[in-house]
């Protein structure tokens, strides 16, 4: 169960379960709204019946007006659907979830990678930086590969000497 803030593309993993129901989503929502850190402002919920009135009341308790997506409008959830597709491509073909805890750990690592290291080219300031010059020398620092979830996800940084 994910939540995304469209303005910044920040994603939060709210929980992992085999059997989601209204009580579980309400608990996840309470955990999300506990911090009241503006992440939930302008929340939009899908029309899934799992999003109960008690869950909407959690959002309203922090002064957030809940909007429900219009019926038969699949494009209203494009950002979270894109994230879920990215997660499936990045992890779905590479890991075999042997337990719920293992899967949750992998998903949390993927969310951290997505929020901190992956570029979001549609957002200003999140594009890959262009090098100041075409060639680098050995004195510019070594390129270091950082891997997450085994070797599934990787990002690179230049160590500055």
Secondary structure by P-SEA (a helix, b strand, c coil): cccccccccccccccccccccaaaaaaaaaaaacccccccccccccccccccaaaaaaaaaabbbbbbccccccccaaaaaaaaaaaaaacccccccccaaaaaaaaaaaaaaaacccccccccccccccccccccccccbbbbbbbccccccbbbbbbcc
